[in-house]
Amino acid sequence: MKRLFAALLSLPLAALALAPGEPAPAFELPGPDGAMVRLADFKGKTVYLDFWASWCVPCRQSFPWMNDMQARYGDRNLRVIGINVDKRASDAGKFLDRTPAKFQVAFDPAGNAPRAYDVKAMPSSVLVGPDGRVLAVHRGFSEEDKAPLEARIREALGVK
């Protein structure tokens, strides 16, 4: 066991991060209505997975954009899933009242999914292919991110 721990410590930090080509970690989290949201239920779809928090200022910009992406590409099998990481559901609820989500939302106050996905910033997004493998990882969100992120989504969906 000590050797395994020592070997892990010797790896560069990037080697421990989630990388394109790897299987996306499974999750099962409650949605707003209590129904469980499972990544496995979206197999065969392209999933834009977004980790967000009520205190995240860039998240206020990303939600309208994600609503737009879901509306524009939902018929092409894109599914946007926003995973909230707030400890208190009321904080997430207030955010959603001000900034509605027109996509699937799940709640992870324990933070298990962000740990599995090696989330280091809010928001962070992971594009998952229909085969369940990671296609791209992105940290943060700004106006300049919109076009390249949409281009990556379009590429994943095979949209010209």
N, C-alpha and C positions, 0 to 999 in steps of 0.2 A: 504494500500500500504506500509506503514512504517513497518507493521508486516512482510509482505512478504520479504521486503528488509533485515530486521533484521534476519529473518530465513535463508536467503541465506548467509548472512555474517557469521552465526554461523556454516555453513557446513564446514567440512574439505575440503581443496582444491582438494583432490583426488575425492571427491564426485561430483565435478563439471566437471571432466575430462570425455572424451569419454571412454566408457568401453566395453569390449566384451559382446555381447548379445544385445546391444542397436541398434536401427535402425541407419544406416549411414545417416548423414544429406544429403539432396538432394542438388545438385548444377547444374547450367546451365552456362557454361563459353565458350567464343570463343576459337576455335582452330586456328592453324596457317593459315588455308585457310579462316577463318571467320565463318565456320560452327560451330554451337553450340555443345558442348560436355555436355551431361546430364548423370548423374549417372543412372537415371531411364531407359535410353536406354540399359543399361547393365544388367538389371534384368535377372536372370537365369544363369548368368556367375559369376565366381569368379573374383573379381577385386582387383588388387594390386594398391592401390592409393598412389602416392608418391608426397610429397610437396617438391619443390626444388627452388633454387635461383642461379643466375649466380655467385655470390660471394662465394658460398658454396664449399669448397674444397672437402669434402667427396662426394658431388654430382658427381664429376668427376669420382670417383670410382664406384658409384652406377649405372650410366647410362649404361656402358658396361654389367654389371651384369643383369640389368633390360631388356636390349636388348636380352640377352641370355635366360632369363626366358620367355619372350614373344615368342621367336623362339621355345623354347623347349616345352612349355605347351600351346601355343595358340590353337592348335588343340584339347586340352582338356578343352576348354572354359575358359582359363585364359585371362584376359585383363589387361594390365598394362596401367595406366593413370598417367602421370606426370603433376602436377599442378604447374606452375611457379608463383612465388609471387613477381617478380621484378616490380618496379614502371614503369620502361622504357622498352618497347618492344625491343628496340635495344640491351639492355644488355642481354636479353634472347636470342635474335637472334645470337649474337656473341658466346654465350656459345654453342648453338645448332650447329653452324658452326664448332666449334672445337670438340664437343662431340655430334654427331648425336643421335637422338632418333628414334628407330625403333618400337615405340609404340605410342599410342595416347597422344598428348600434349594439354593442355589447359592453358589459361592465366587468372590470377586473380590479377591484379594490385591493386584492392581495398582491397584485403585481406579478403573477406567475407568467403570463404571456409576455410582458415586456422583458422579463429576465430571459425567457427562452429565445426571444428574438434579438437579444443584446441591444435593447433600446437605450440610447445614451442622450437623446435630445427630444424635445417636444416641438412640433410633431415629428414623428418618424414614420416612414412608409416603406412597405415591402410589396413589390409586385410579384404575385405568385401565378405561375402558369397553370393551364388546365391539368397538367400531370402532377401538380402539387409541389413542384420545385420552384425555388426562388429564382426570379428573373432579374430583379434589381432591388437595391436598397437605397433609400434616400433619407437624409436627416435634414430637418428644418423645412421651412416653406416661405417663399417670397414671390413677389410678382414675376421675377425673372425665372422662377422654377416652373411656371405653368406650361409654357410651350415645350420645353424638353421632356417634362413628365407626360404630357399628353402625347407627344411623339412616341415615347416608349410604350405607352398604353396602346396606341394605334398599331405599332409594330407587333406587339404581343397578340393583338386581335386579328392581325393580317388585313388591317384597313389601310387603304392607300390615300 
